[in-house]
Amino acid sequence: MPPSTEQVFISLGSNLGDRLRHLHMALEGLRTFTTVLRVSSAYESEPVEYTAQPWFLNAVLCLHTPLEPEALLVRMLELERLLGRDRSHQAIPKGPRVLDLDLIAYGERAVDTPTLTLPHPALHRRRFVLQPLAEIAPGWRHPVLGMTAHELLRALPANDGQVRRFAPLEEPTA
C-alpha cells in the first residue's frame, strides 16, 4: 500500500541513559515502516508534571505512512518496547523512560477512541512538543483549535517549562 499523503507528526522523548542515541535509534526504527520527511533538532526540556527526574531530550518528526492511525500507534508502541521501554513496570506515571513515542497529529484528522486521541490532547500545552514542531512545520494548523504550530507556541506562558535546542538529530543533507 502506498504511503499516505497526509502529514503525520510523531514526538520522541528520552530521559534515561544515552538520550540522543535513543532518539537516533527511534528515528531509524520509524524509517523501517514510514517515510520520514522532516526531522527537528533535539531539544533539552525540563520535566513537567512529575519533575523529580532527569531532563528530557525531545524531537518531532514529520512523515508519511501507509498505516492508519491505530495501526501506526501499535507499531510505535512495539518499537518503544524493542528499544527498551517497559510500560508494564513504569512505577511513576510521566516518570523516567528510555523512550517515549507519541502520535501527535495525523493530517487533519480528529480522532477520539478509547486508545487514541488526535491531535494529541496535550499538544497545545507542551512547549517540548511545540518548539520542535514549530521548527519543522510552523504553518501546520491544529485541526480542532485552528491555530498554527507557531501560534500555539507563542500562546504559551513565558514561564511554561524550559526548552533549549540541544543538537541536530540528523545532519542536514546538501
C-alpha positions in Angstrom: 0.0 0.0 0.0 1.5 3.4 -0.9 2.2 5.9 1.9 -0.5 8.4 2.9 0.0 11.9 1.6 -1.2 13.2 4.9 1.5 14.7 7.1 1.9 12.7 10.3 3.7 14.1 13.3 5.4 12.0 16.0 7.2 13.3 19.1 10.1 11.5 20.5 11.5 11.8 24.1 14.1 10.2 26.3 15.5 11.0 29.7 17.4 7.9 30.7 20.8 6.7 29.5 22.2 8.0 26.2 19.2 10.1 25.4 20.4 11.3 22.0 21.3 7.7 20.9 17.8 6.6 21.9 16.3 9.3 19.7 18.5 8.2 16.8 17.6 4.6 17.3 13.9 5.5 17.3 14.3 7.6 14.1 16.0 4.7 12.4 13.3 2.2 13.7 10.5 4.5 12.4 12.2 4.6 9.0 11.5 0.9 8.6 7.8 1.4 8.3 7.4 5.1 7.5 8.8 7.7 5.1 10.4 10.4 7.2 10.1 13.8 5.6 11.5 16.3 8.2 13.4 15.9 11.5 13.6 18.6 14.1 16.6 19.3 16.2 16.8 17.6 19.6 15.7 19.9 22.4 16.5 19.5 26.1 13.5 20.1 28.2 12.7 20.2 31.9 10.3 17.5 33.0 6.6 18.5 33.5 4.0 17.0 35.9 6.5 14.6 37.6 9.5 16.9 38.0 11.8 14.8 40.2 13.6 13.2 37.2 16.3 14.0 34.7 15.7 16.4 31.9 14.4 15.0 28.6 15.6 15.2 25.0 12.7 15.7 22.7 12.2 16.0 18.9 9.4 15.9 16.4 9.3 14.1 13.0 7.1 14.7 10.0 6.4 11.6 8.0 4.1 9.7 5.6 3.0 6.2 6.3 0.7 3.6 4.7 -0.6 2.7 8.1 -3.8 4.1 9.5 -3.5 5.9 12.9 -4.4 2.9 15.1 -2.0 0.6 13.3 0.7 3.2 13.4 0.3 3.6 17.1 0.6 -0.2 17.6 3.9 -0.2 15.6 5.2 2.8 17.6 4.5 1.0 20.9 6.2 -2.1 19.6 9.3 0.0 18.6 9.3 1.5 22.1 9.3 -2.0 23.6 12.1 -3.2 21.3 14.2 -0.2 22.2 13.9 -0.8 25.9 10.7 0.7 27.3 8.7 -1.5 29.6 5.3 0.3 30.1 4.1 -2.6 32.4 6.7 -1.8 35.0 6.7 2.0 34.9 6.1 2.8 38.5 5.6 6.5 38.1 3.2 7.9 35.5 5.0 10.5 33.4 8.2 9.3 35.1 11.6 8.5 33.7 11.8 6.5 30.5 14.3 5.3 27.9 11.9 6.2 25.1 8.6 7.8 24.6 6.9 8.0 21.2 3.7 9.9 20.8 1.5 10.2 17.8 0.6 13.9 18.0 -1.2 14.5 14.7 -2.3 12.6 11.6 -3.1 15.0 8.8 -6.3 17.0 9.6 -7.9 14.1 11.3 -9.7 14.5 14.6 -9.9 11.0 16.3 -11.3 10.2 19.7 -11.3 6.5 20.5 -10.6 4.6 23.8 -7.0 4.0 22.6 -6.2 7.1 20.6 -7.0 10.8 20.6 -5.8 13.0 17.7 -4.5 15.6 17.7 -2.7 14.6 21.0 -4.9 16.2 23.7 -2.0 17.9 25.4 -0.1 19.1 22.3 -1.2 22.7 22.6 0.1 22.9 26.2 3.5 21.3 25.7 6.4 23.6 24.8 8.7 20.5 24.5 6.5 19.4 21.6 5.6 22.7 20.1 9.1 24.1 19.9 10.4 21.2 17.7 7.1 21.1 15.8 7.3 24.8 15.0 10.9 24.3 13.8 9.9 21.9 11.1 6.3 22.9 10.4 5.5 26.4 11.7 2.4 26.6 9.5 0.9 23.3 10.4 -2.6 24.0 11.6 -4.2 22.3 14.6 -7.4 20.7 13.1 -9.5 21.4 16.2 -8.1 24.7 17.6 -7.4 26.2 14.1 -4.1 27.7 15.2 -0.7 27.1 13.6 2.2 25.4 15.4 3.9 28.8 15.6 0.8 30.5 17.0 0.3 27.7 19.6 3.9 28.1 20.7 3.6 31.9 21.0 0.4 31.5 23.1 2.2 29.5 25.8 3.0 31.4 29.1 6.6 32.5 29.1 7.3 30.6 32.4 5.9 27.3 30.9 8.9 25.0 31.2 12.4 25.4 29.9 13.2 24.1 26.4 16.5 24.7 24.7 18.0 23.5 21.5 20.4 20.7 22.2 21.8 19.3 19.0 20.7 18.3 15.4 19.0 14.9 15.5 20.0 14.4 11.9 22.7 16.2 9.8 21.2 18.2 7.0 21.7 16.9 3.5 23.1 19.1 0.8 
